[in-house]
Structure formats: C-alpha cells, structure tokens
Amino acid sequence: MLKLYDLQVIDLKKWKTQQEDVVANATGELDVSYCLYRLEYSHPDLYGIKKLEITKPDEQLFVQDLKTQIGEETFSRRIAISDFRIEVSFVIAGSTR
C-alpha cells in the first residue's frame, strides 16, 4: 500500500502509451507495470479503468495492541496504521466517470 501511495496516481491510459518491456520475474515490493501487464493480458480493457488515485484522507492513526501468550511468556506488539482512499475513474461510452 505504501508503494501505491508513493505513486499517488496511476494513469492507465498514459501507462498503455508508455509501456516498456516487462520483466517476467519482477522483483521488489510491487512492480506496478508488471501487475498491469498481467491484468491487461487477461482483461485487455483493464475492466474499463481509466485512472486510480491513492490518497490519505486524514492523518488519524488507528492503533491496536496485540498480545500473544505462549506458555508462560507474553508477547505484545503495537500496530499503528492510517486509512488510504483509492478512487477509481472509469471510461464509460466515450466519456469518463
């Protein structure tokens, strides 16, 4: 998710016109170009998606303390995450929505 947030906007129309060679065994946390290529292979219209926008709507953190008991030992970990908003724009009959 953080990798997608760093990109902020994935413009599929622009991606299609600028496609480069795709490496079959992509590495890294998320190779967006490879994922889009694989999606396009099975769904050439990319489900009619024009653009994806990834934002954080606010800076509110959600905090959860997790505790696990293993025998006599207690382990704990605090997890803090924030929301992401993913907005999808579609191409519909020659117009965008």
PyMOL CGO cylinders between C-alpha atoms (Angstrom):
from pymol import cmd
from pymol.cgo import CYLINDER

trace = [
    CYLINDER, 0.00, 0.00, 0.00, 2.80, 2.41, 0.78, 0.3, 1, 1, 1, 1, 1, 1,
    CYLINDER, 2.80, 2.41, 0.78, 4.34, 1.84, -2.64, 0.3, 1, 1, 1, 1, 1, 1,
    CYLINDER, 4.34, 1.84, -2.64, 0.96, 2.66, -4.25, 0.3, 1, 1, 1, 1, 1, 1,
    CYLINDER, 0.96, 2.66, -4.25, 0.60, 5.72, -2.02, 0.3, 1, 1, 1, 1, 1, 1,
    CYLINDER, 0.60, 5.72, -2.02, 4.02, 6.92, -3.19, 0.3, 1, 1, 1, 1, 1, 1,
    CYLINDER, 4.02, 6.92, -3.19, 2.77, 6.76, -6.79, 0.3, 1, 1, 1, 1, 1, 1,
    CYLINDER, 2.77, 6.76, -6.79, -0.43, 8.67, -5.87, 0.3, 1, 1, 1, 1, 1, 1,
    CYLINDER, -0.43, 8.67, -5.87, -1.89, 8.47, -9.41, 0.3, 1, 1, 1, 1, 1, 1,
    CYLINDER, -1.89, 8.47, -9.41, -1.83, 5.52, -11.78, 0.3, 1, 1, 1, 1, 1, 1,
    CYLINDER, -1.83, 5.52, -11.78, -2.99, 6.77, -15.17, 0.3, 1, 1, 1, 1, 1, 1,
    CYLINDER, -2.99, 6.77, -15.17, -3.75, 3.63, -17.19, 0.3, 1, 1, 1, 1, 1, 1,
    CYLINDER, -3.75, 3.63, -17.19, -4.14, 5.48, -20.50, 0.3, 1, 1, 1, 1, 1, 1,
    CYLINDER, -4.14, 5.48, -20.50, -0.70, 7.00, -20.07, 0.3, 1, 1, 1, 1, 1, 1,
    CYLINDER, -0.70, 7.00, -20.07, 0.71, 3.62, -18.96, 0.3, 1, 1, 1, 1, 1, 1,
    CYLINDER, 0.71, 3.62, -18.96, -0.59, 1.97, -22.15, 0.3, 1, 1, 1, 1, 1, 1,
    CYLINDER, -0.59, 1.97, -22.15, 1.11, 4.55, -24.37, 0.3, 1, 1, 1, 1, 1, 1,
    CYLINDER, 1.11, 4.55, -24.37, 4.41, 4.41, -22.46, 0.3, 1, 1, 1, 1, 1, 1,
    CYLINDER, 4.41, 4.41, -22.46, 4.62, 0.65, -21.91, 0.3, 1, 1, 1, 1, 1, 1,
    CYLINDER, 4.62, 0.65, -21.91, 8.17, -0.58, -21.74, 0.3, 1, 1, 1, 1, 1, 1,
    CYLINDER, 8.17, -0.58, -21.74, 9.49, -4.13, -21.85, 0.3, 1, 1, 1, 1, 1, 1,
    CYLINDER, 9.49, -4.13, -21.85, 8.15, -6.10, -18.89, 0.3, 1, 1, 1, 1, 1, 1,
    CYLINDER, 8.15, -6.10, -18.89, 10.41, -8.40, -16.91, 0.3, 1, 1, 1, 1, 1, 1,
    CYLINDER, 10.41, -8.40, -16.91, 8.76, -11.80, -16.39, 0.3, 1, 1, 1, 1, 1, 1,
    CYLINDER, 8.76, -11.80, -16.39, 10.06, -12.25, -12.85, 0.3, 1, 1, 1, 1, 1, 1,
    CYLINDER, 10.06, -12.25, -12.85, 9.58, -8.78, -11.46, 0.3, 1, 1, 1, 1, 1, 1,
    CYLINDER, 9.58, -8.78, -11.46, 11.21, -8.05, -8.13, 0.3, 1, 1, 1, 1, 1, 1,
    CYLINDER, 11.21, -8.05, -8.13, 10.57, -5.51, -5.45, 0.3, 1, 1, 1, 1, 1, 1,
    CYLINDER, 10.57, -5.51, -5.45, 7.62, -4.91, -3.18, 0.3, 1, 1, 1, 1, 1, 1,
    CYLINDER, 7.62, -4.91, -3.18, 5.30, -4.12, -6.04, 0.3, 1, 1, 1, 1, 1, 1,
    CYLINDER, 5.30, -4.12, -6.04, 6.10, -3.78, -9.72, 0.3, 1, 1, 1, 1, 1, 1,
    CYLINDER, 6.10, -3.78, -9.72, 3.03, -1.85, -10.86, 0.3, 1, 1, 1, 1, 1, 1,
    CYLINDER, 3.03, -1.85, -10.86, 3.90, -2.11, -14.55, 0.3, 1, 1, 1, 1, 1, 1,
    CYLINDER, 3.90, -2.11, -14.55, 4.18, -5.92, -14.32, 0.3, 1, 1, 1, 1, 1, 1,
    CYLINDER, 4.18, -5.92, -14.32, 0.87, -6.18, -12.42, 0.3, 1, 1, 1, 1, 1, 1,
    CYLINDER, 0.87, -6.18, -12.42, -0.89, -4.00, -15.00, 0.3, 1, 1, 1, 1, 1, 1,
    CYLINDER, -0.89, -4.00, -15.00, 0.64, -6.04, -17.83, 0.3, 1, 1, 1, 1, 1, 1,
    CYLINDER, 0.64, -6.04, -17.83, -0.66, -9.30, -16.29, 0.3, 1, 1, 1, 1, 1, 1,
    CYLINDER, -0.66, -9.30, -16.29, -4.08, -7.76, -15.74, 0.3, 1, 1, 1, 1, 1, 1,
    CYLINDER, -4.08, -7.76, -15.74, -4.18, -6.47, -19.32, 0.3, 1, 1, 1, 1, 1, 1,
    CYLINDER, -4.18, -6.47, -19.32, -3.22, -9.95, -20.58, 0.3, 1, 1, 1, 1, 1, 1,
    CYLINDER, -3.22, -9.95, -20.58, -6.42, -11.47, -19.14, 0.3, 1, 1, 1, 1, 1, 1,
    CYLINDER, -6.42, -11.47, -19.14, -8.62, -8.33, -19.39, 0.3, 1, 1, 1, 1, 1, 1,
    CYLINDER, -8.62, -8.33, -19.39, -7.44, -6.17, -22.34, 0.3, 1, 1, 1, 1, 1, 1,
    CYLINDER, -7.44, -6.17, -22.34, -9.82, -3.33, -21.41, 0.3, 1, 1, 1, 1, 1, 1,
    CYLINDER, -9.82, -3.33, -21.41, -8.41, -3.29, -17.85, 0.3, 1, 1, 1, 1, 1, 1,
    CYLINDER, -8.41, -3.29, -17.85, -12.01, -3.52, -16.61, 0.3, 1, 1, 1, 1, 1, 1,
    CYLINDER, -12.01, -3.52, -16.61, -12.67, -0.09, -18.12, 0.3, 1, 1, 1, 1, 1, 1,
    CYLINDER, -12.67, -0.09, -18.12, -10.49, 1.62, -15.52, 0.3, 1, 1, 1, 1, 1, 1,
    CYLINDER, -10.49, 1.62, -15.52, -9.02, 4.93, -16.65, 0.3, 1, 1, 1, 1, 1, 1,
    CYLINDER, -9.02, 4.93, -16.65, -7.17, 6.07, -13.54, 0.3, 1, 1, 1, 1, 1, 1,
    CYLINDER, -7.17, 6.07, -13.54, -6.50, 5.15, -9.90, 0.3, 1, 1, 1, 1, 1, 1,
    CYLINDER, -6.50, 5.15, -9.90, -5.78, 7.81, -7.28, 0.3, 1, 1, 1, 1, 1, 1,
    CYLINDER, -5.78, 7.81, -7.28, -4.38, 6.80, -3.90, 0.3, 1, 1, 1, 1, 1, 1,
    CYLINDER, -4.38, 6.80, -3.90, -4.57, 9.34, -1.06, 0.3, 1, 1, 1, 1, 1, 1,
    CYLINDER, -4.57, 9.34, -1.06, -4.65, 9.52, 2.70, 0.3, 1, 1, 1, 1, 1, 1,
    CYLINDER, -4.65, 9.52, 2.70, -7.89, 11.31, 3.62, 0.3, 1, 1, 1, 1, 1, 1,
    CYLINDER, -7.89, 11.31, 3.62, -6.64, 12.29, 7.06, 0.3, 1, 1, 1, 1, 1, 1,
    CYLINDER, -6.64, 12.29, 7.06, -3.75, 11.71, 9.39, 0.3, 1, 1, 1, 1, 1, 1,
    CYLINDER, -3.75, 11.71, 9.39, -5.75, 9.79, 12.00, 0.3, 1, 1, 1, 1, 1, 1,
    CYLINDER, -5.75, 9.79, 12.00, -3.88, 6.72, 13.16, 0.3, 1, 1, 1, 1, 1, 1,
    CYLINDER, -3.88, 6.72, 13.16, -5.60, 3.55, 14.24, 0.3, 1, 1, 1, 1, 1, 1,
    CYLINDER, -5.60, 3.55, 14.24, -3.61, 1.87, 17.00, 0.3, 1, 1, 1, 1, 1, 1,
    CYLINDER, -3.61, 1.87, 17.00, -4.01, -1.72, 18.13, 0.3, 1, 1, 1, 1, 1, 1,
    CYLINDER, -4.01, -1.72, 18.13, -2.06, -3.55, 20.82, 0.3, 1, 1, 1, 1, 1, 1,
    CYLINDER, -2.06, -3.55, 20.82, -1.73, -7.26, 20.09, 0.3, 1, 1, 1, 1, 1, 1,
    CYLINDER, -1.73, -7.26, 20.09, -0.82, -9.69, 22.85, 0.3, 1, 1, 1, 1, 1, 1,
    CYLINDER, -0.82, -9.69, 22.85, 0.03, -13.37, 22.49, 0.3, 1, 1, 1, 1, 1, 1,
    CYLINDER, 0.03, -13.37, 22.49, 0.58, -15.85, 25.29, 0.3, 1, 1, 1, 1, 1, 1,
    CYLINDER, 0.58, -15.85, 25.29, 2.99, -18.70, 24.57, 0.3, 1, 1, 1, 1, 1, 1,
    CYLINDER, 2.99, -18.70, 24.57, 3.42, -20.86, 27.63, 0.3, 1, 1, 1, 1, 1, 1,
    CYLINDER, 3.42, -20.86, 27.63, 4.49, -18.60, 30.48, 0.3, 1, 1, 1, 1, 1, 1,
    CYLINDER, 4.49, -18.60, 30.48, 5.66, -15.84, 28.13, 0.3, 1, 1, 1, 1, 1, 1,
    CYLINDER, 5.66, -15.84, 28.13, 3.54, -12.91, 26.96, 0.3, 1, 1, 1, 1, 1, 1,
    CYLINDER, 3.54, -12.91, 26.96, 4.49, -11.12, 23.75, 0.3, 1, 1, 1, 1, 1, 1,
    CYLINDER, 4.49, -11.12, 23.75, 2.99, -7.82, 22.67, 0.3, 1, 1, 1, 1, 1, 1,
    CYLINDER, 2.99, -7.82, 22.67, 3.23, -5.60, 19.65, 0.3, 1, 1, 1, 1, 1, 1,
    CYLINDER, 3.23, -5.60, 19.65, 1.67, -2.24, 18.88, 0.3, 1, 1, 1, 1, 1, 1,
    CYLINDER, 1.67, -2.24, 18.88, 0.46, -1.67, 15.31, 0.3, 1, 1, 1, 1, 1, 1,
    CYLINDER, 0.46, -1.67, 15.31, -0.39, 1.81, 14.04, 0.3, 1, 1, 1, 1, 1, 1,
    CYLINDER, -0.39, 1.81, 14.04, -1.92, 2.32, 10.59, 0.3, 1, 1, 1, 1, 1, 1,
    CYLINDER, -1.92, 2.32, 10.59, -3.82, 5.05, 8.78, 0.3, 1, 1, 1, 1, 1, 1,
    CYLINDER, -3.82, 5.05, 8.78, -6.55, 4.86, 6.17, 0.3, 1, 1, 1, 1, 1, 1,
    CYLINDER, -6.55, 4.86, 6.17, -5.97, 5.04, 2.44, 0.3, 1, 1, 1, 1, 1, 1,
    CYLINDER, -5.97, 5.04, 2.44, -8.56, 6.18, -0.07, 0.3, 1, 1, 1, 1, 1, 1,
    CYLINDER, -8.56, 6.18, -0.07, -8.46, 4.62, -3.53, 0.3, 1, 1, 1, 1, 1, 1,
    CYLINDER, -8.46, 4.62, -3.53, -10.55, 6.45, -6.13, 0.3, 1, 1, 1, 1, 1, 1,
    CYLINDER, -10.55, 6.45, -6.13, -11.20, 4.69, -9.42, 0.3, 1, 1, 1, 1, 1, 1,
    CYLINDER, -11.20, 4.69, -9.42, -12.13, 6.55, -12.62, 0.3, 1, 1, 1, 1, 1, 1,
    CYLINDER, -12.13, 6.55, -12.62, -13.82, 4.56, -15.37, 0.3, 1, 1, 1, 1, 1, 1,
    CYLINDER, -13.82, 4.56, -15.37, -14.16, 5.06, -19.10, 0.3, 1, 1, 1, 1, 1, 1,
    CYLINDER, -14.16, 5.06, -19.10, -17.85, 4.78, -19.97, 0.3, 1, 1, 1, 1, 1, 1,
    CYLINDER, -17.85, 4.78, -19.97, -19.07, 5.00, -23.59, 0.3, 1, 1, 1, 1, 1, 1,
    CYLINDER, -19.07, 5.00, -23.59, -16.54, 7.61, -24.65, 0.3, 1, 1, 1, 1, 1, 1,
    CYLINDER, -16.54, 7.61, -24.65, -16.81, 9.71, -21.50, 0.3, 1, 1, 1, 1, 1, 1,
    CYLINDER, -16.81, 9.71, -21.50, -15.17, 9.49, -18.09, 0.3, 1, 1, 1, 1, 1, 1,
    CYLINDER, -15.17, 9.49, -18.09, -16.86, 8.98, -14.80, 0.3, 1, 1, 1, 1, 1, 1,
]
cmd.load_cgo(trace, "trace")
